[in-house]
């Protein structure tokens, strides 16, 4: 798994590439925490190149959403969710917790 | 059934998913079902590594996988602490963000993605067996 962070005027985009499982989810959690710790609470998670995500990744997203939404200071949104990952998120009841966008730029434009 | 012993470490989840994915694809499952089978197996293995082998560095996880008629059967055997997934409460998927529980999600997914999930622990033998079955639609 690879993570890149891109800063926009009103939000940061965190792009995840590859596979997120129990081995790699701590890296994702760390990237999200680092953003939050830097005062970045408006976050786009770009999943265009994400191949796989287990519940370990879902938990990292949930923790970041909780922290970001506190005091109405921001939120985590998801962009370009691959079909299989979207189905698993749906099954886990996560789709109501995150706004999703079909392309990264409309997600950035949301903020 | 093909069997492979894996070190009970998260770093081997990739290989575990490849192993069951290969057999599922060869058995005629479509890509959506192959993903489901890989995800369920990952969740099962992750739970064993995290809970059954908590604090143990040299645990072994034996995974057997094969087609039985039009169904795939996956058996995970460990020698750690008994951990019965059916005793884990189901997460409340309607709970709002602040009340959403972080645990139990993997087990919930396993049960939703597979047709059958059975757990059997034999304390005398120090052996726990998790069996999952998914039938072709």
gemmi code that builds the backbone of each chain (N, CA, C; Angstrom):
import gemmi

chains = {
    "A": [
        ("UNK", (0.836, -1.199, 0.000), (0.000, 0.000, 0.000), (0.878, 1.259, 0.000)),
        ("UNK", (0.438, 2.243, -0.762), (1.143, 3.529, -0.785), (0.148, 4.643, -0.511)),
        ("UNK", (0.597, 5.630, 0.237), (-0.276, 6.761, 0.535), (0.405, 8.050, 0.100)),
        ("UNK", (-0.323, 8.892, -0.620), (0.207, 10.219, -0.937), (-0.792, 11.268, -0.459)),
        ("UNK", (-0.253, 12.393, -0.048), (-1.102, 13.470, 0.451), (-0.901, 14.701, -0.424)),
        ("UNK", (-2.020, 15.277, -0.844), (-1.961, 16.472, -1.681), (-2.786, 17.561, -0.995)),
        ("UNK", (-2.195, 18.736, -0.873), (-2.917, 19.810, -0.182), (-3.660, 20.696, -1.169)),
        ("UNK", (-4.927, 20.944, -0.887), (-5.715, 21.916, -1.634), (-6.029, 23.082, -0.710)),
        ("UNK", (-6.614, 24.115, -1.277), (-6.877, 25.298, -0.479), (-7.802, 24.998, 0.705)),
        ("UNK", (-8.850, 24.229, 0.439), (-9.859, 24.009, 1.483), (-9.877, 22.596, 2.051)),
        ("UNK", (-9.027, 21.732, 1.532), (-9.012, 20.351, 2.050), (-7.704, 19.668, 1.655)),
        ("UNK", (-7.478, 18.500, 2.221), (-6.349, 17.654, 1.824), (-6.891, 16.389, 1.171)),
        ("UNK", (-6.174, 15.921, 0.148), (-6.568, 14.660, -0.477), (-5.552, 13.585, -0.135)),
        ("UNK", (-6.065, 12.496, 0.428), (-5.216, 11.360, 0.790), (-5.521, 10.246, -0.200)),
        ("UNK", (-4.538, 9.916, -1.025), (-4.738, 8.903, -2.055), (-4.122, 7.584, -1.586)),
        ("UNK", (-4.936, 6.542, -1.591), (-4.459, 5.220, -1.157), (-4.328, 4.336, -2.380)),
        ("UNK", (-3.182, 3.699, -2.509), (-2.939, 2.825, -3.651), (-2.620, 1.428, -3.126)),
        ("UNK", (-3.213, 0.412, -3.741), (-2.879, -0.957, -3.351), (-3.897, -1.567, -2.419)),
        ("UNK", (-3.409, -2.271, -1.403), (-4.307, -3.053, -0.545), (-4.186, -2.639, 0.917)),
        ("UNK", (-5.343, -2.458, 1.545), (-5.375, -2.127, 2.968), (-5.930, -3.325, 3.728)),
        ("UNK", (-5.098, -3.934, 4.556), (-5.560, -5.018, 5.430), (-4.987, -4.775, 6.829)),
        ("UNK", (-5.032, -5.794, 7.686), (-4.551, -5.590, 9.059), (-3.058, -5.237, 9.102)),
        ("UNK", (-2.320, -5.661, 8.065), (-0.885, -5.357, 8.029), (-0.642, -3.899, 7.669)),
        ("UNK", (-1.450, -3.354, 6.768), (-1.174, -2.016, 6.253), (-2.089, -0.929, 6.818)),
        ("UNK", (-3.207, -1.323, 7.447), (-4.152, -0.324, 7.966), (-3.513, 0.651, 8.970)),
        ("UNK", (-2.564, 0.193, 9.813), (-1.945, 1.155, 10.738), (-1.288, 2.332, 10.017)),
        ("UNK", (-0.749, 2.078, 8.825), (-0.150, 3.151, 8.017), (-1.213, 4.157, 7.576)),
        ("UNK", (-2.372, 3.636, 7.177), (-3.474, 4.511, 6.776), (-3.967, 5.315, 7.981)),
        ("UNK", (-4.135, 4.624, 9.103), (-4.588, 5.307, 10.328), (-3.611, 6.419, 10.692)),
        ("UNK", (-2.322, 6.112, 10.533), (-1.283, 7.098, 10.863), (-1.376, 8.325, 9.952)),
        ("UNK", (-1.588, 8.090, 8.654), (-1.680, 9.205, 7.702), (-2.876, 10.097, 8.036)),
        ("UNK", (-3.993, 9.468, 8.406), (-5.191, 10.238, 8.745), (-4.983, 11.009, 10.048)),
        ("UNK", (-4.342, 10.365, 11.017), (-4.059, 11.035, 12.293), (-3.103, 12.200, 12.113)),
        ("UNK", (-2.109, 11.993, 11.270), (-1.134, 13.055, 11.014), (-1.832, 14.289, 10.452)),
        ("UNK", (-2.780, 14.053, 9.529), (-3.539, 15.173, 8.955), (-4.346, 15.875, 10.055)),
        ("UNK", (-5.066, 15.082, 10.838), (-5.871, 15.647, 11.929), (-4.988, 16.423, 12.907)),
        ("UNK", (-3.836, 15.840, 13.247), (-2.931, 16.487, 14.212), (-2.418, 17.820, 13.683)),
        ("UNK", (-2.364, 17.943, 12.340), (-1.905, 19.191, 11.729), (-3.065, 20.175, 11.541)),
        ("UNK", (-4.211, 19.828, 12.119), (-5.367, 20.726, 12.013), (-6.137, 20.574, 10.721)),
        ("UNK", (-5.890, 19.493, 9.985), (-6.613, 19.236, 8.736), (-7.757, 18.263, 9.044)),
        ("UNK", (-8.969, 18.793, 8.962), (-10.136, 17.959, 9.266), (-11.036, 17.769, 8.054)),
        ("UNK", (-10.747, 18.477, 6.966), (-11.507, 18.300, 5.730), (-10.667, 17.431, 4.806)),
        ("UNK", (-11.058, 16.191, 4.703), (-10.215, 15.216, 4.020), (-10.974, 14.457, 2.936)),
        ("UNK", (-10.339, 14.367, 1.778), (-10.844, 13.525, 0.690), (-9.972, 12.278, 0.652)),
        ("UNK", (-10.589, 11.108, 0.775), (-9.840, 9.868, 0.611), (-10.092, 9.365, -0.808)),
        ("UNK", (-9.063, 9.437, -1.618), (-9.166, 9.049, -3.026), (-8.848, 7.559, -3.166)),
        ("UNK", (-9.840, 6.793, -3.606), (-9.692, 5.331, -3.681), (-9.509, 4.822, -5.106)),
        ("UNK", (-9.226, 5.726, -6.033), (-9.142, 5.326, -7.444), (-8.216, 4.136, -7.656)),
        ("UNK", (-7.094, 4.096, -6.943), (-6.130, 3.013, -7.160), (-6.102, 2.004, -6.012)),
        ("UNK", (-7.187, 2.014, -5.240), (-7.290, 1.062, -4.133), (-7.836, -0.261, -4.661)),
        ("UNK", (-7.148, -1.349, -4.334), (-7.560, -2.653, -4.864), (-8.364, -3.452, -3.853)),
        ("UNK", (-8.121, -3.175, -2.590), (-8.707, -4.043, -1.556), (-8.705, -3.305, -0.226)),
        ("UNK", (-9.773, -3.496, 0.547), (-9.786, -2.941, 1.901), (-10.598, -3.847, 2.823)),
        ("UNK", (-9.980, -4.280, 3.901), (-10.697, -5.105, 4.884), (-11.247, -4.200, 5.984)),
        ("UNK", (-11.892, -4.805, 6.970), (-12.497, -4.022, 8.046), (-11.450, -3.243, 8.839)),
        ("UNK", (-10.188, -3.676, 8.773), (-9.131, -2.926, 9.456), (-9.030, -1.512, 8.859)),
        ("UNK", (-9.203, -1.420, 7.546), (-9.207, -0.114, 6.882), (-10.462, 0.677, 7.207)),
        ("UNK", (-11.598, -0.029, 7.292), (-12.864, 0.639, 7.625), (-12.752, 1.298, 8.999)),
        ("UNK", (-12.101, 0.585, 9.927), (-11.963, 1.120, 11.286), (-11.119, 2.389, 11.292)),
        ("UNK", (-10.073, 2.405, 10.467), (-9.225, 3.605, 10.376), (-10.035, 4.785, 9.839)),
        ("UNK", (-10.878, 4.509, 8.834), (-11.723, 5.575, 8.265), (-12.734, 6.079, 9.295)),
        ("UNK", (-13.310, 5.149, 10.053), (-14.309, 5.518, 11.059), (-13.701, 6.405, 12.142)),
        ("UNK", (-12.505, 6.020, 12.606), (-11.847, 6.813, 13.646), (-11.573, 8.225, 13.136)),
        ("UNK", (-11.122, 8.327, 11.872), (-10.817, 9.646, 11.295), (-12.087, 10.463, 11.104)),
        ("UNK", (-13.177, 9.794, 10.704), (-14.444, 10.513, 10.517), (-14.933, 11.078, 11.848)),
        ("UNK", (-14.816, 10.263, 12.877), (-15.255, 10.688, 14.206), (-14.464, 11.920, 14.667)),
        ("UNK", (-13.159, 11.822, 14.496), (-12.292, 12.916, 14.943), (-12.488, 14.169, 14.102)),
        ("UNK", (-12.677, 13.987, 12.799), (-12.798, 15.142, 11.900), (-14.115, 15.877, 12.079)),
        ("UNK", (-15.174, 15.127, 12.358), (-16.501, 15.747, 12.450), (-16.744, 16.424, 13.800)),
        ("UNK", (-15.891, 16.121, 14.776), (-16.065, 16.695, 16.109), (-16.073, 18.225, 16.011)),
        ("UNK", (-16.914, 18.862, 16.746), (-17.064, 20.333, 16.755), (-17.398, 20.892, 15.365)),
        ("UNK", (-17.941, 20.034, 14.478), (-18.265, 20.491, 13.122), (-17.076, 21.087, 12.388)),
        ("UNK", (-15.899, 20.586, 12.692), (-14.725, 21.228, 12.093), (-14.374, 20.650, 10.732)),
        ("UNK", (-15.035, 19.588, 10.331), (-14.736, 19.022, 9.015), (-15.403, 17.686, 8.822)),
        ("UNK", (-14.929, 16.953, 7.821), (-15.411, 15.588, 7.601), (-14.500, 14.872, 6.621)),
        ("UNK", (-14.605, 13.551, 6.622), (-13.885, 12.726, 5.663), (-14.885, 12.320, 4.583)),
        ("UNK", (-14.547, 12.551, 3.323), (-15.392, 12.075, 2.227), (-14.582, 11.101, 1.369)),
        ("UNK", (-15.280, 10.240, 0.648), (-14.618, 9.218, -0.156), (-14.813, 9.518, -1.641)),
        ("UNK", (-13.763, 9.351, -2.414), (-13.859, 9.589, -3.852), (-13.450, 8.337, -4.628)),
        ("UNK", (-14.147, 8.082, -5.722), (-13.880, 6.972, -6.649), (-13.749, 5.640, -5.905)),
        ("UNK", (-14.814, 5.269, -5.230), (-14.800, 4.013, -4.477), (-14.977, 2.852, -5.449)),
        ("UNK", (-13.996, 1.940, -5.545), (-14.145, 0.798, -6.457), (-15.351, -0.059, -6.060)),
        ("UNK", (-15.932, -0.712, -7.058), (-17.200, -1.410, -6.860), (-17.163, -2.412, -5.701)),
        ("UNK", (-16.157, -3.255, -5.678), (-16.094, -4.303, -4.642), (-15.953, -3.699, -3.249)),
        ("UNK", (-15.146, -2.666, -3.158), (-14.931, -2.021, -1.859), (-16.213, -1.305, -1.427)),
        ("UNK", (-16.902, -0.708, -2.398), (-18.179, -0.068, -2.115), (-19.206, -1.057, -1.583)),
        ("UNK", (-19.217, -2.257, -2.159), (-20.158, -3.287, -1.700), (-19.867, -3.704, -0.267)),
        ("UNK", (-18.584, -3.822, 0.060), (-18.215, -4.207, 1.430), (-18.545, -3.079, 2.414)),
        ("UNK", (-18.307, -1.838, 2.008), (-18.644, -0.690, 2.865), (-20.151, -0.639, 3.120)),
        ("UNK", (-20.894, -0.934, 2.076), (-22.355, -0.959, 2.172), (-22.813, -2.036, 3.166)),
        ("UNK", (-22.220, -3.217, 3.024), (-22.543, -4.344, 3.899), (-22.247, -3.978, 5.363)),
        ("UNK", (-21.184, -3.244, 5.564), (-20.775, -2.864, 6.922), (-21.577, -1.673, 7.451)),
        ("UNK", (-22.483, -1.167, 6.608), (-23.300, -0.034, 7.050), (-22.530, 1.272, 7.103)),
        ("UNK", (-21.462, 1.366, 6.303), (-20.619, 2.558, 6.346), (-21.045, 3.625, 5.342)),
        ("UNK", (-21.899, 3.243, 4.393), (-22.198, 4.197, 3.326), (-22.975, 5.407, 3.841)),
        ("UNK", (-23.686, 5.240, 4.969), (-24.405, 6.407, 5.522), (-23.469, 7.327, 6.280)),
        ("UNK", (-22.289, 6.842, 6.606), (-21.379, 7.634, 7.441), (-20.429, 8.504, 6.622)),
        ("UNK", (-20.354, 8.233, 5.311), (-19.418, 8.969, 4.453), (-20.112, 9.430, 3.181)),
        ("UNK", (-19.943, 10.685, 2.829), (-20.356, 11.131, 1.505), (-19.378, 10.541, 0.500)),
        ("UNK", (-19.910, 10.149, -0.660), (-19.011, 9.622, -1.690), (-19.182, 10.413, -2.984)),
        ("UNK", (-18.088, 10.513, -3.716), (-18.067, 11.263, -4.971), (-17.466, 10.397, -6.063)),
        ("UNK", (-17.975, 10.592, -7.297), (-17.520, 9.770, -8.407), (-16.161, 10.191, -8.954)),
        ("UNK", (-15.775, 11.429, -8.701), (-14.433, 11.812, -9.130), (-13.790, 12.715, -8.068)),
        ("UNK", (-12.453, 12.692, -8.017), (-11.747, 13.376, -6.934), (-11.998, 14.865, -6.890)),
        ("UNK", (-12.132, 15.482, -8.069), (-12.250, 16.927, -8.076), (-13.604, 17.418, -7.541)),
        ("UNK", (-14.664, 16.652, -7.787), (-15.930, 17.065, -7.217), (-15.909, 16.879, -5.696)),
        ("UNK", (-15.118, 15.907, -5.241), (-14.964, 15.756, -3.778), (-14.218, 16.963, -3.198)),
        ("UNK", (-13.184, 17.378, -3.882), (-12.419, 18.560, -3.439), (-13.338, 19.800, -3.465)),
        ("UNK", (-14.156, 19.884, -4.514), (-15.067, 21.018, -4.664), (-16.159, 21.070, -3.616)),
        ("UNK", (-16.396, 19.938, -2.967), (-17.414, 19.863, -1.915), (-17.045, 20.757, -0.726)),
        ("UNK", (-15.753, 20.974, -0.518), (-15.312, 21.768, 0.653), (-15.187, 23.245, 0.304)),
    ],
    "B": [
        ("UNK", (-8.912, -31.029, -1.004), (-8.552, -29.839, -0.239), (-7.036, -29.647, -0.271)),
        ("UNK", (-6.644, -28.420, -0.554), (-5.223, -28.080, -0.446), (-4.990, -27.420, 0.902)),
        ("UNK", (-3.863, -27.713, 1.551), (-3.567, -27.113, 2.853), (-2.224, -26.405, 2.826)),
        ("UNK", (-2.185, -25.238, 3.460), (-0.914, -24.518, 3.608), (-0.819, -24.021, 5.047)),
        ("UNK", (0.361, -24.122, 5.605), (0.598, -23.536, 6.929), (1.237, -22.168, 6.746)),
        ("UNK", (0.635, -21.180, 7.401), (1.170, -19.819, 7.340), (1.624, -19.399, 8.740)),
        ("UNK", (2.693, -18.591, 8.835), (2.992, -17.959, 10.118), (1.807, -17.047, 10.469)),
        ("UNK", (1.396, -17.067, 11.738), (0.229, -16.272, 12.143), (0.644, -14.808, 12.306)),
        ("UNK", (0.901, -14.171, 11.168), (1.309, -12.754, 11.147), (0.532, -12.030, 10.049)),
        ("UNK", (0.223, -10.777, 10.331), (-0.551, -9.984, 9.364), (0.142, -9.890, 8.006)),
        ("UNK", (1.481, -9.968, 7.992), (2.216, -9.841, 6.732), (1.879, -10.945, 5.737)),
        ("UNK", (1.276, -12.033, 6.232), (0.970, -13.140, 5.338), (-0.470, -13.111, 4.816)),
        ("UNK", (-1.221, -12.064, 5.173), (-2.614, -11.979, 4.723), (-2.714, -11.936, 3.197)),
        ("UNK", (-1.761, -11.262, 2.565), (-1.708, -11.201, 1.096), (-1.692, -12.610, 0.502)),
        ("UNK", (-0.791, -13.430, 1.028), (-0.640, -14.797, 0.501), (-1.862, -15.645, 0.806)),
        ("UNK", (-2.455, -15.397, 1.978), (-3.661, -16.145, 2.365), (-4.798, -15.811, 1.389)),
        ("UNK", (-4.945, -14.517, 1.068), (-6.000, -14.126, 0.106), (-5.731, -14.710, -1.267)),
        ("UNK", (-4.452, -14.728, -1.685), (-4.099, -15.304, -2.994), (-4.451, -16.791, -3.051)),
        ("UNK", (-4.131, -17.478, -1.965), (-4.363, -18.932, -1.889), (-5.847, -19.261, -2.092)),
        ("UNK", (-6.725, -18.637, -1.322), (-8.159, -18.973, -1.459), (-8.739, -18.380, -2.750)),
        ("UNK", (-8.203, -17.243, -3.184), (-8.688, -16.606, -4.409), (-8.439, -17.480, -5.626)),
        ("UNK", (-7.256, -18.093, -5.653), (-6.891, -18.984, -6.765), (-7.860, -20.155, -6.865)),
        ("UNK", (-8.136, -20.761, -5.718), (-9.008, -21.941, -5.705), (-10.450, -21.533, -6.059)),
        ("UNK", (-10.881, -20.397, -5.563), (-12.248, -19.934, -5.848), (-12.411, -19.654, -7.344)),
        ("UNK", (-11.422, -18.994, -7.941), (-11.494, -18.667, -9.373), (-11.492, -19.940, -10.206)),
        ("UNK", (-10.582, -20.862, -9.860), (-10.510, -22.128, -10.598), (-11.807, -22.916, -10.437)),
        ("UNK", (-12.481, -22.719, -9.313), (-13.738, -23.423, -9.054), (-14.931, -22.773, -9.726)),
        ("UNK", (-14.699, -21.663, -10.428), (-15.763, -21.056, -11.217), (-16.517, -19.916, -10.560)),
        ("UNK", (-16.025, -19.417, -9.436), (-16.668, -18.252, -8.828), (-16.346, -16.987, -9.630)),
        ("UNK", (-17.309, -16.079, -9.697), (-17.103, -14.806, -10.383), (-16.313, -13.841, -9.521)),
        ("UNK", (-15.938, -12.695, -10.124), (-15.003, -11.801, -9.436), (-15.597, -11.211, -8.153)),
        ("UNK", (-16.891, -10.954, -8.147), (-17.519, -10.417, -6.930), (-17.456, -11.436, -5.790)),
        ("UNK", (-17.733, -12.703, -6.135), (-17.709, -13.745, -5.105), (-16.283, -14.058, -4.664)),
        ("UNK", (-15.335, -14.004, -5.606), (-13.936, -14.241, -5.243), (-13.495, -13.181, -4.228)),
        ("UNK", (-13.886, -11.937, -4.484), (-13.534, -10.854, -3.550), (-14.149, -11.131, -2.174)),
        ("UNK", (-15.412, -11.551, -2.165), (-16.093, -11.849, -0.899), (-15.383, -12.958, -0.130)),
        ("UNK", (-14.977, -14.007, -0.855), (-14.306, -15.155, -0.227), (-12.954, -14.717, 0.335)),
        ("UNK", (-12.239, -13.882, -0.421), (-10.943, -13.387, 0.059), (-11.115, -12.493, 1.282)),
        ("UNK", (-12.129, -11.640, 1.243), (-12.368, -10.726, 2.367), (-12.748, -11.512, 3.625)),
        ("UNK", (-13.656, -12.490, 3.478), (-14.082, -13.281, 4.643), (-12.900, -14.041, 5.242)),
        ("UNK", (-12.046, -14.587, 4.378), (-10.899, -15.350, 4.864), (-9.898, -14.435, 5.554)),
        ("UNK", (-9.691, -13.259, 4.991), (-8.818, -12.243, 5.606), (-9.334, -11.882, 6.997)),
        ("UNK", (-10.644, -11.626, 7.092), (-11.226, -11.248, 8.386), (-11.061, -12.374, 9.412)),
        ("UNK", (-11.282, -13.620, 8.963), (-11.145, -14.773, 9.860), (-9.698, -14.911, 10.329)),
        ("UNK", (-8.768, -14.823, 9.379), (-7.350, -14.975, 9.716), (-6.885, -13.821, 10.605)),
        ("UNK", (-7.337, -12.609, 10.296), (-6.948, -11.445, 11.103), (-7.413, -11.612, 12.548)),
        ("UNK", (-8.628, -12.119, 12.720), (-9.145, -12.344, 14.071), (-8.315, -13.363, 14.835)),
        ("UNK", (-7.931, -14.436, 14.143), (-7.125, -15.478, 14.793), (-5.771, -14.898, 15.206)),
        ("UNK", (-5.151, -14.152, 14.298), (-3.835, -13.583, 14.591), (-3.937, -12.595, 15.751)),
        ("UNK", (-5.008, -11.796, 15.736), (-5.148, -10.742, 16.741), (-5.609, -11.273, 18.100)),
        ("UNK", (-6.533, -12.223, 18.089), (-7.125, -12.677, 19.359), (-6.597, -14.030, 19.817)),
        ("UNK", (-6.672, -15.057, 18.959), (-6.244, -16.391, 19.396), (-4.744, -16.376, 19.719)),
        ("UNK", (-3.992, -15.644, 18.912), (-2.535, -15.608, 19.096), (-2.049, -14.293, 19.689)),
        ("UNK", (-2.908, -13.650, 20.467), (-2.515, -12.371, 21.064), (-1.245, -12.548, 21.900)),
        ("UNK", (-0.243, -11.770, 21.621), (1.002, -11.830, 22.385), (1.904, -12.998, 22.017)),
        ("UNK", (1.500, -13.762, 21.011), (2.309, -14.922, 20.606), (2.942, -14.634, 19.245)),
        ("UNK", (4.233, -14.886, 19.164), (4.986, -14.481, 17.984), (5.187, -15.570, 16.950)),
        ("UNK", (5.109, -16.828, 17.409), (5.455, -17.917, 16.483), (4.271, -18.843, 16.231)),
        ("UNK", (3.051, -18.263, 16.261), (1.857, -19.069, 16.014), (1.790, -19.555, 14.572)),
        ("UNK", (1.084, -20.660, 14.386), (0.911, -21.212, 13.040), (-0.588, -21.256, 12.724)),
        ("UNK", (-0.897, -20.854, 11.502), (-2.281, -20.866, 11.038), (-2.337, -21.782, 9.819)),
        ("UNK", (-3.091, -22.869, 9.953), (-3.188, -23.802, 8.830), (-4.504, -23.566, 8.108)),
        ("UNK", (-4.416, -23.342, 6.812), (-5.615, -23.082, 6.033), (-5.776, -24.172, 4.971)),
        ("UNK", (-6.940, -24.788, 4.969), (-7.263, -25.777, 3.935), (-8.410, -25.219, 3.124)),
        ("UNK", (-8.336, -25.438, 1.823), (-9.349, -24.847, 0.955), (-9.576, -25.754, -0.239)),
        ("UNK", (-10.826, -25.921, -0.608), (-11.123, -26.731, -1.785), (-12.583, -26.620, -2.166)),
        ("UNK", (-12.875, -27.077, -3.372), (-14.259, -27.090, -3.836), (-14.908, -28.397, -3.399)),
        ("UNK", (-16.157, -28.297, -2.997), (-16.941, -29.499, -2.699), (-18.227, -29.343, -3.487)),
        ("UNK", (-18.287, -30.001, -4.635), (-19.411, -29.782, -5.532), (-19.367, -28.346, -6.008)),
        ("UNK", (-20.455, -27.616, -5.809), (-20.483, -26.233, -6.297), (-20.215, -25.240, -5.163)),
        ("UNK", (-19.639, -25.724, -4.070), (-19.335, -24.838, -2.937), (-17.843, -24.839, -2.648)),
        ("UNK", (-17.371, -23.736, -2.084), (-15.984, -23.688, -1.626), (-15.996, -23.824, -0.113)),
        ("UNK", (-15.060, -24.624, 0.385), (-14.942, -24.831, 1.825), (-13.557, -24.357, 2.258)),
        ("UNK", (-13.541, -23.546, 3.302), (-12.279, -23.022, 3.823), (-12.216, -23.363, 5.302)),
        ("UNK", (-11.133, -24.023, 5.697), (-10.986, -24.424, 7.100), (-9.718, -23.784, 7.659)),
        ("UNK", (-9.873, -23.021, 8.743), (-8.723, -22.379, 9.376), (-8.508, -23.038, 10.742)),
        ("UNK", (-7.317, -23.578, 10.957), (-7.012, -24.236, 12.233), (-5.880, -23.483, 12.922)),
        ("UNK", (-6.112, -23.159, 14.204), (-5.049, -22.530, 14.978), (-4.887, -23.254, 16.306)),
        ("UNK", (-3.802, -22.963, 16.986), (-3.522, -23.598, 18.274), (-3.364, -22.554, 19.358)),
        ("UNK", (-4.113, -21.463, 19.222), (-4.056, -20.394, 20.220), (-5.219, -20.476, 21.187)),
        ("UNK", (-5.516, -19.344, 21.802), (-6.642, -19.275, 22.727), (-7.951, -19.467, 21.958)),
        ("UNK", (-8.888, -20.206, 22.550), (-10.189, -20.340, 21.881), (-10.828, -18.968, 21.699)),
        ("UNK", (-11.375, -18.760, 20.522), (-12.034, -17.477, 20.242), (-13.239, -17.758, 19.371)),
        ("UNK", (-14.399, -17.771, 19.986), (-15.609, -18.132, 19.261), (-16.282, -16.892, 18.687)),
        ("UNK", (-16.269, -16.761, 17.367), (-16.841, -15.548, 16.756), (-18.332, -15.384, 17.070)),
        ("UNK", (-19.027, -16.505, 17.325), (-20.472, -16.373, 17.551), (-20.766, -15.700, 18.889)),
        ("UNK", (-19.736, -15.615, 19.753), (-19.947, -14.941, 21.037), (-19.740, -13.430, 20.951)),
        ("UNK", (-19.244, -12.993, 19.803), (-19.035, -11.552, 19.630), (-20.359, -10.915, 19.205)),
        ("UNK", (-20.828, -9.898, 19.927), (-22.101, -9.288, 19.552), (-22.029, -8.657, 18.166)),
        ("UNK", (-23.151, -8.703, 17.454), (-23.212, -8.083, 16.136), (-23.155, -6.567, 16.295)),
        ("UNK", (-22.416, -5.901, 15.418), (-22.384, -4.441, 15.520), (-23.747, -3.839, 15.156)),
        ("UNK", (-24.049, -2.712, 15.760), (-25.302, -2.020, 15.439), (-25.056, -1.120, 14.242)),
        ("UNK", (-25.514, -1.586, 13.063), (-25.210, -0.848, 11.837), (-26.048, 0.409, 11.695)),
        ("UNK", (-27.031, 0.561, 12.570), (-27.863, 1.761, 12.496), (-27.369, 2.845, 13.458)),
        ("UNK", (-26.419, 2.473, 14.298), (-25.912, 3.448, 15.272), (-25.279, 4.620, 14.539)),
        ("UNK", (-25.414, 5.806, 15.089), (-24.798, 6.938, 14.401), (-23.292, 6.955, 14.684)),
        ("UNK", (-22.641, 7.916, 14.099), (-21.182, 7.937, 14.089), (-20.572, 7.809, 15.479)),
        ("UNK", (-21.105, 8.574, 16.438), (-20.459, 8.622, 17.747), (-20.668, 7.329, 18.532)),
        ("UNK", (-21.729, 6.576, 18.174), (-22.018, 5.360, 18.929), (-21.546, 4.100, 18.214)),
        ("UNK", (-21.021, 4.290, 17.012), (-20.651, 3.124, 16.216), (-19.483, 2.395, 16.875)),
        ("UNK", (-19.680, 1.092, 17.126), (-18.626, 0.306, 17.756), (-17.557, -0.039, 16.722)),
        ("UNK", (-16.328, -0.044, 17.187), (-15.215, -0.298, 16.289), (-14.997, -1.802, 16.112)),
        ("UNK", (-15.357, -2.600, 17.099), (-15.080, -4.043, 17.028), (-16.227, -4.834, 16.429)),
        ("UNK", (-15.986, -6.088, 16.181), (-17.044, -6.994, 15.728), (-17.368, -6.908, 14.248)),
        ("UNK", (-16.769, -5.948, 13.576), (-17.098, -5.717, 12.178), (-16.604, -6.845, 11.269)),
        ("UNK", (-15.391, -7.325, 11.551), (-14.820, -8.393, 10.737), (-15.658, -9.659, 10.789)),
        ("UNK", (-16.104, -9.995, 11.997), (-16.909, -11.199, 12.177), (-18.266, -11.028, 11.504)),
        ("UNK", (-18.807, -9.842, 11.626), (-20.068, -9.532, 10.960), (-19.931, -9.743, 9.443)),
        ("UNK", (-18.855, -9.231, 8.874), (-18.629, -9.378, 7.429), (-18.484, -10.852, 7.038)),
        ("UNK", (-17.727, -11.616, 7.839), (-17.569, -13.050, 7.560), (-18.921, -13.727, 7.436)),
        ("UNK", (-19.799, -13.427, 8.384), (-21.109, -14.089, 8.391), (-21.965, -13.635, 7.212)),
        ("UNK", (-21.849, -12.372, 6.835), (-22.650, -11.873, 5.721), (-22.134, -12.388, 4.375)),
        ("UNK", (-20.811, -12.516, 4.260), (-20.217, -12.852, 2.963), (-20.274, -14.348, 2.664)),
        ("UNK", (-20.295, -15.180, 3.711), (-20.278, -16.626, 3.511), (-21.658, -17.200, 3.834)),
        ("UNK", (-21.935, -18.383, 3.304), (-23.227, -19.024, 3.585), (-23.218, -19.704, 4.948)),
        ("UNK", (-22.063, -20.251, 5.330), (-21.988, -20.921, 6.639), (-20.672, -20.578, 7.312)),
        ("UNK", (-20.736, -20.373, 8.618), (-19.523, -20.175, 9.422), (-19.691, -21.021, 10.686)),
        ("UNK", (-18.798, -21.977, 10.897), (-18.861, -22.822, 12.094), (-17.553, -22.697, 12.865)),
        ("UNK", (-17.668, -22.821, 14.187), (-16.474, -22.755, 15.010), (-16.460, -23.947, 15.947)),
        ("UNK", (-15.307, -24.569, 16.067), (-15.197, -25.714, 16.956), (-13.873, -25.649, 17.693)),
        ("UNK", (-13.945, -25.701, 19.021), (-12.742, -25.613, 19.827), (-12.568, -26.906, 20.608)),
        ("UNK", (-11.371, -27.457, 20.568), (-11.092, -28.661, 21.347), (-9.987, -28.353, 22.330)),
        ("UNK", (-10.371, -27.894, 23.532), (-9.378, -27.424, 24.502), (-8.346, -28.503, 24.845)),
        ("UNK", (-8.795, -29.780, 24.922), (-7.864, -30.856, 25.252), (-6.754, -30.963, 24.218)),
        ("UNK", (-7.121, -30.718, 22.968), (-6.146, -30.841, 21.876), (-5.483, -29.511, 21.555)),
        ("UNK", (-5.928, -28.460, 22.250), (-5.406, -27.126, 21.977), (-5.538, -26.769, 20.501)),
        ("UNK", (-6.725, -26.980, 19.981), (-6.926, -26.777, 18.553), (-8.289, -26.143, 18.295)),
        ("UNK", (-8.298, -25.067, 17.532), (-9.541, -24.377, 17.184), (-9.743, -24.435, 15.684)),
        ("UNK", (-10.953, -24.726, 15.278), (-11.242, -24.880, 13.851), (-12.391, -23.966, 13.441)),
        ("UNK", (-12.134, -23.154, 12.443), (-13.169, -22.288, 11.889), (-13.435, -22.762, 10.463)),
        ("UNK", (-14.673, -23.103, 10.168), (-15.023, -23.608, 8.837), (-15.995, -22.643, 8.171)),
        ("UNK", (-15.704, -22.274, 6.942), (-16.583, -21.370, 6.195), (-16.930, -22.011, 4.848)),
        ("UNK", (-18.174, -21.843, 4.464), (-18.628, -22.411, 3.186), (-19.368, -21.340, 2.397)),
        ("UNK", (-19.090, -21.277, 1.110), (-19.868, -20.411, 0.229), (-20.262, -21.202, -1.016)),
        ("UNK", (-21.547, -21.138, -1.326), (-22.054, -21.858, -2.489), (-22.159, -20.922, -3.681)),
        ("UNK", (-21.994, -21.516, -4.872), (-22.164, -20.707, -6.088), (-23.638, -20.410, -6.288)),
        ("UNK", (-23.913, -19.236, -6.755), (-25.325, -18.847, -6.979), (-25.798, -19.357, -8.331)),
    ],
}
model = gemmi.Model(1)
for chain_id, residues in chains.items():
    chain = gemmi.Chain(chain_id)
    for i, (resn, *xyz) in enumerate(residues, 1):
        res = gemmi.Residue()
        res.name, res.seqid = resn, gemmi.SeqId(i, " ")
        for name, pos in zip(("N", "CA", "C"), xyz):
            atom = gemmi.Atom()
            atom.name, atom.element = name, gemmi.Element(name[0])
            atom.pos, atom.b_iso = gemmi.Position(*pos), 0.0
            res.add_atom(atom)
        chain.add_residue(res)
    model.add_chain(chain)
structure = gemmi.Structure()
structure.add_model(model)
structure.setup_entities()
